[in-house]
């Protein structure tokens, strides 16, 4: 009997299934993503000086998650980067659609000598996510595993009109983008603009450190001093935390409260799962005093995913 791998839990632990209907591989075009081509001699070293992850060791044909920060350590944008297998001086950057123009402007500002060629490929290419299974990515379409979390699956760069054919070749059902959104929220993976604000949040607050988006051993990058200090001192009092609820979802932006005290706000919310930006110390106080967390009169329950490596509310200390 044909067997394939399917997501079994929030952390992406794979279990073997045998063709069960609830474990069919899925694929979806992501309309909130754009593709930028960045090329030029020494492009790896240039990006390495800017991004939070190590670029010099990134194997060609693999995605790496990282962020671009202000000198004060605030998030300008989080992206995924892949170097072309056939050209070490060419990379593709998977950028949030809302931040495309600010990102292009920022990169041009850094490239004062105009040594690098920056090209928006959004009209020609899109990002397709494939999850609940694994398959070999077609050689003609660059792609690979999402480095943030195994259960997020693969990300493939392709012309939008090729999506149906590629999905069929992979044995995946092509589904609407909101199906992927529900999958992302259930896994507890934040999305900029919905779960945190660009220009306002620190990387730790957006859990970028939890999803392998910061290399604390690499050399200097913009904003490194602030980020390293937060890591060293465990100074992130605010984090994005998964929660669950019954019934209708609370509004995005709704205040999370306990016993009349504001603890944070709701971000993405769908199908019984949500992400909330919470003050961890205040949530701990609420739990210790037996107060329920609510948003829009909806009772919330904390969900501790297995990717967490910080002191989760109710824990005695950091996760191992």
Secondary structure, 3 states (H helix, E strand, C coil): CCCEEEECCCCCCEEEECCCHHHCCEEEECCCEEEEEEECCCHHHHHHCCECCCCCCCCCCCEEEEEEECCCCEEEEEEEEEECCCCCCEEEEEEEHHHHHHHHHHHHHHCCCCCCEEEECCCCCEEEEEECCCCCCCCCCCEEECCCCHHHCEEEEECHHHHHHHHHHHCCEECCHHHHHHHHHHHCCCCECCCECCCCCECCCCCCCCCCCCCCCCCCCCCHHHHHHHHHHCCCCEEEEEEECCCCCCCCCCEEEECCEEEEEEEEEECCEEEEEEEHHHHHHHHHCCCCEEECCEEEEECCCCCCCCCCCCCCCCCC
